[in-house]
């Protein structure tokens, strides 16, 4: 079993910065990708950013140039540095961790951390 816990969310004013963290623990032979997603009530969950096992990063068009994803493999932790936040960035932010086992790769999600951006 794998536990995924996000933290760092909260209220923030537009234009400011916020850093989210996500830690994975439990039975983890190897983590491949670690991703950030976000969702608002009544809307589909959308991919925000992610990082591969080799350190390659990827971003949605909405956040590219403002957000930065990084990873500490020794701590099974991924970060999302959110810069120049906008009210449109308000959402529940979720972390998804892909873990490789002998019988395949499995996804594990956290419970989310809320971000509220005020103008």
N, C-alpha and C positions, 0 to 999 in steps of 0.2 A: 504494500500500500504506500502511496505517496501523498504527502500533504503539501499544499501550495498556499502560501499566505502572503497577501499583498498588504502594504502599509504605505503611509505617506500622504494619503489623500486628505482633502479638507477644503475649506474656503480659501479663495485667492482672488486678488483683484486683477483685472485685465492688464496685460502688459508685464505682469510679474512672473516669477519662476516657481516651480514646484518639482520636487523629485519623488518619484514613486519607487518603492522597492518590492521585490518579490523573492521569497525564499522557498526552495523546495527541499523537503526532507523525507526520510523513509528509505524504502528499498529502491535504490537508484544505482543500477550498474553504470549507466551512461546516459547523459542528457544530450540530445541533439539540439533542436531549436528551442528557444525561449521567446515567447511572443507576448505582446501587449494588444489587447482588444478593448473596445469600449462600447457601451450601449446605453441608450436612453429609453425610457418607458414607451412602449408602443412601436419601437423602431428595431431594426435588425442590428445584431451585434456586428461591428465592423473592425477590421484589422487596422491597427495603428502603426505598430513597428515591431521589429523582431531582430534576433541575432542568431546566427548558426553556430554550430560547434567549432567551426574554424574562425569565427569572429566576423563573418560577413554580416553587414546590417542591411535592413530594408525598411522602408517607410511608406506610409500612404501619402498620396499627393497633398492631403489636407495638412499634414504636419511636417512634411519634409522641409528642412531648413530651420525649423523651430525646435523640434524635439530631437533628443539624442538617446540612443539605447546603448547600454554597455553591460558587461557581464563579468562576474568574478566566479570563475569555474571552481576555484577551491572552496567556495562557500555556497555553491549551487544557487547563486543569487543573480538576478537581473535587475537593472535600474532603468528608469525612464526619466530623463531630465527634460522637463517641459519648460520651455522658454517662451517669452512673449505670448502668454496664454490669452485666449479669446473666449468670450462667453460661449461660442460654438464648441469649445473644448469641454464644456461641462458634460459629465457623464459618469456612469459607474465604469471604472477601469478594472479589467480582468487580466490576469496573467495565465498563460497556457504554457505548459511544459511538456515537451515530447521526450519520452524515456524509452531507450532501447533495451529490450529483453531478448532472451534466446528465441522466443516465439513471435517476436514482432515488436513494433513500436506502438506505444500507448500514449494517449493524451491525458493530461491531468489539469484541471482548472481550479483556480482559487475562488473565493467567495466574493472578491471584488473590493475595491476601495473607492469611495465617492470623491469626485472632484467637482467643485462648484465655482465657476468663474463669474464674478460680478463686474459690471461695467462702471 
